[in-house]
């Protein structure tokens, strides 16, 4: 995991997860997911609601600001 990917993971865990849960009490979790394949890496934020529905948001190459906008767009 690169330094930038670690920053995104920390940001999602420490800032975005609590914020999203505060604005939508039905959200169970917001997590950063890195899919590392042989030839490339993909970054996602997974939003899971208490009922079990999961929304995957593609964030590969996004800055923290862009990542935030992408996630907030679904609320």
C-alpha positions as CSV (number, residue, x, y, z in Angstrom):
1,X,0.0,0.0,0.0
2,X,1.4,3.4,-1.0
3,X,1.6,6.4,1.3
4,X,-1.3,8.0,-0.6
5,X,-3.4,4.9,-0.3
6,X,-2.7,4.8,3.5
7,X,-3.8,8.5,3.7
8,X,-7.0,7.7,2.0
9,X,-7.6,4.7,4.3
10,X,-7.0,6.8,7.4
11,X,-9.2,9.6,6.1
12,X,-12.1,7.3,5.4
13,X,-11.8,5.5,8.7
14,X,-11.2,8.5,11.0
15,X,-13.1,11.3,9.2
16,X,-15.6,10.1,6.6
17,X,-17.0,7.1,8.4
18,X,-18.1,9.1,11.6
19,X,-19.3,12.0,9.5
20,X,-21.5,9.8,7.2
21,X,-22.9,7.9,10.2
22,X,-23.8,11.3,11.8
23,X,-25.8,12.4,8.7
24,X,-27.4,9.0,8.0
25,X,-28.1,6.9,11.1
26,X,-28.9,3.9,8.8
27,X,-25.3,3.6,7.7
28,X,-23.4,0.8,9.4
29,X,-19.9,1.4,7.9
30,X,-17.9,3.3,5.5
31,X,-14.6,1.6,4.6
32,X,-11.7,2.0,2.2
33,X,-10.9,-1.0,0.1
34,X,-7.8,-1.6,-2.1
35,X,-8.1,-4.4,-4.6
36,X,-4.5,-5.3,-5.6
37,X,-4.3,-7.5,-8.7
38,X,-1.2,-8.6,-10.5
39,X,-1.2,-5.8,-13.0
40,X,-3.1,-2.9,-11.4
41,X,-4.7,-1.6,-8.2
42,X,-8.3,-0.4,-7.7
43,X,-9.5,1.8,-4.9
44,X,-13.1,1.8,-3.6
45,X,-15.1,3.1,-0.7
46,X,-17.7,0.7,0.5
47,X,-20.8,2.1,2.2
48,X,-22.9,-0.5,4.0
49,X,-26.3,0.3,5.4
50,X,-27.7,-1.5,8.5
51,X,-30.1,-3.5,6.3
52,X,-27.2,-5.0,4.4
53,X,-27.2,-3.0,1.2
54,X,-23.7,-2.1,0.1
55,X,-22.7,0.6,-2.3
56,X,-19.3,0.5,-3.9
57,X,-17.8,3.9,-5.0
58,X,-14.8,3.9,-7.4
59,X,-12.1,6.3,-6.1
60,X,-8.9,5.2,-7.8
61,X,-6.7,8.3,-8.4
62,X,-9.0,10.6,-6.4
63,X,-7.7,13.3,-4.0
64,X,-9.2,13.4,-0.5
65,X,-11.5,16.2,-1.7
66,X,-12.6,14.3,-4.8
67,X,-13.1,11.1,-2.7
68,X,-15.3,13.1,-0.3
69,X,-17.4,14.5,-3.2
70,X,-17.9,11.1,-4.7
71,X,-19.1,9.5,-1.5
72,X,-21.3,12.4,-0.5
73,X,-23.0,12.4,-3.9
74,X,-25.0,9.3,-2.9
75,X,-26.6,11.0,0.1
